[in-house]
């Protein structure tokens, strides 16, 4: 007989119909300032969607809205077919913030065992698997409080992977990691999307990570400038890199492109 955690894993293997996230007129106003202005977008299942834009453009606010922890949200925001924040979404959505959410007086393994029990089962083999997935097998018995910032972030990611969530929302998960660990994490993200059908929403302000994504949401000043595959956005703007495409879209939105560039992005 399967325990609750194993049963959750089994249920989550079917990605279900429709997009993972659908937003229409999504707006957040805080302190009289519009942080997100009437956004419309979808996040497909089984793909990695990169949320890119400069610091302060509203990426973290958007992610909090998706996982249901952001106040003062208006408009429509459906997640896995339910309103964002619905209690039934808790075991189906994994969320990793920039600040590590783990107990520093517990070891890596103890943290994972605790959160696995909260989900409804101990499943020690599952705990060991997610520890290995994030590259912390050699630190499993280390106190979380003795880990580096990048290692703490990976413990939080391991917690989010418990129960095999259908949607993973990751707020700048590769900050502070060396190139090898960044590469390994992106390979893990790719496997989660391809093999488990998970939808991943990964924020970053590092444009070179854009090429690793299947889909991109480019943000600026609380607005979505464009959505599409990296190649589509490059072709639309006549740019050779996603960074150049982003800058052209910024200029287009501001109405400052010269006539020739305007023709290129039409």
N, C-alpha and C positions, 0 to 999 in steps of 0.2 A: 504493500500500500504506500502510495506517494505521500510525503509530508507536504505541508502547505507551500513551502518554498519551491519544491520540485514541481508541484502542481501549477504554480504560477509560471514557472519556466515553460511548461508544456503548453499552457494556454497562450503564451505570448509568441509562439512560433508562427501563428497565423497572423500576417500583417493586417488583414481586413481590408475593406474597400475604402476608397477615398483617400485624400491627403492626410498626412499626420497632423498638420496645422493649417487652418484657414482663417485669415484675418480680413475683416472688412470694416473700413472707417475706424480702425483701432487708434484711439486717442488717449493720451495721458497728459493732464494739466496739473502741474505742481507749483504751488506758490505763485499762482498767476501766470506762470510761464508754460507754454506748450512744449512738453518734452518729446512727445510723439504726436505727429500731426496727421490724422486720418490715413493711416497706413493700410495698404491692401497687398496681401501676398499669400502664397501657399508654400508649405514645406512638404515635399513628396516623401513617401515611405521608401525605405531601402536605398537611400542616397544620402550623401554628405552635402549639407548646405552650409556654405561659409557666410557668416555675417561680418562684413568688413566695413571699416570706416574709422576715422580718427577718434582718439579718446574724447569722450564727452559728447558724442553724436547721438547717444540714446541706445546703444547696443545692450547694455546691462539692463536698462529699464524694459526694453522689449523682451529680453529673456525672462525677467521676473514676471512680466505679464503672462508669458506662455505657461510658466509653471504655477501661476496662480498666487504669487506672493506680492504682487504690486498693487498698491491702493490706487483709487481714483482712475480706474480704467473704464472707458466707454467704447461703444461700438460692438462689433461681433468678433469673438475669438473662440474658435472651436479647436479642441485638441483631442485627437483620436476619437472624433465623433461626439465629444461631450464638451460642455462649457469649461473653459480654462479654470483650474482650481477645484473642479468637482472631486469629491472625496474618493470616487472610484478610480481616479487617475493616479493616486498616490503610489501604488505598486507598479504602475505601468510607465511612469516617467522618471528618469534619472536626471539629477541636476547637480552640476559641479560649479561652485562659485569661485571667484578669485581668492577668497579667504578660505583656508582649509577648515572643514567642519568635522573634526575628529577629536577624540579624547587623548590629550597629550600624556596622561599618566597611564595609558594602556599601551601594550605593544601593537604592532601592525596587525598581527593575527588576532589578538583580543578585540581590537576595534572591529575587524571584519566579522568575527564570530558574534559580537554583540548586535551589530546591525542586521546580520542574517537572522538572528533570533527575533528581532523586532519585526522582520518581514514575515515571520511565521514558521521558521524551521532553522535547524542548526547547519545541516548539509556541509560537513567539514570538507568534503571533496570540492564543493563549489567555492568555498572560501579559499582553498589552496589554488584553485584555477585562476580566480581573479587576481590574487596576489602575484601569480606568475605572469598573467596577462599584462600587468602594469610594470613588470620588471623589478619587483621588490622581494623575490624569493630569498635573496641573501640577507634581507633586512626584516624578515618576518618576526623575529623575536626582539627586535629593537623597540625601545620606547618611542612613541610618536614624537614626544617632546625633544628627542635627541636627533631627529631627522632634519635635513635641510629643507628649505622652502619648496624646492622642486619635488623632493620626495614626499613631503606632506601633501602636495597637490595630487600626487599619484595615489596616495592612500584614499583621498576623497574620491578620485575617479574609480578606484576599486569598489568603494562603497556603492557608488552609483550603478555599477555593473551587476551588483547582486540582484538576483531575480530576473535577469535578462530583460531589461526594459525595452518597450517598443519605441520610445522616444528618449534620446539623450540630449540634454541641453548643457553645453560646455562653454563656460565663460573664460576665454583665453587660457586653455588648459596647457599650452606649451610654454608659457612665460617662465623664464628662469631655467629652462632645460638646455642641455648641450645638444649639438646637432644629431648625435647618434640616438639619443632618447627621443628627440622630436621625430626623427624618421620612424623609430619603432612604434611610437604612439599613433602616428598617421597610418601605419600598416595595420595596427589594431583597429582603428576607426574603419578602415576599408573592409576588414573582415566582418565587423559587426554589421555593416550595411549589406554586404554581399551575401553573407552566410546566414545571418539571423533576420534579415529584412528590417533592421532597425533604421529609424530616421535619426540623423544626427544634425543638430544645429550647433555649429562651432564658431564662436566669435574670435576675431583677431584684428589687430591693427597693423599686422605684418603682411604686406601685400604679396610676398613671395609664397605664402601659404595658400593663396587663392588658387593656384594651379593644381593643388591637391584635391580640390573640391569638385563635386559633380555639378553643383549649382551655386550661384552667388547671389546674395542680397547686398547691394552696395548702399550704405547709408551716409547721410550728411545732414547735420543740423536737424535731427529728428524726422527726417524724411527718407523714404526709399527712392534712390535715384534710378535704380534699374535692377532687374532680376533676370538671370539667365546663366547658361553654361559659360565658363571662361572664354571658350572659343567664340561663342555667339557675341559676347560683349566686346571682344577684340575686333571682330568683324564689323560690328555695328558702328564702332567709333573709328575704324581704320588704324587702330593702335597695335603695336607689336607686343605689349605687355598689359596685364590687368591694371597695373599701377597707372600706365599712360591712359588706359581706357577710363579709369576712375577720374583722373584729372580732367579729361575732356568732358565727361559727364557733369562734373562740377561746374566747369565753365559754361556748358550748354544750359544748365539749370539757372545760372546767373545771367545768362544772356550776353556773355562777353566773347563768344567765339567769333572769329572772323568769318566772312561769308563762305570761304572755301571749306573750312572745318565744319560749318553748319551743314553744308551739302553732304559731307562725308558721313555724318551721323544720322542722316534721315533714312 
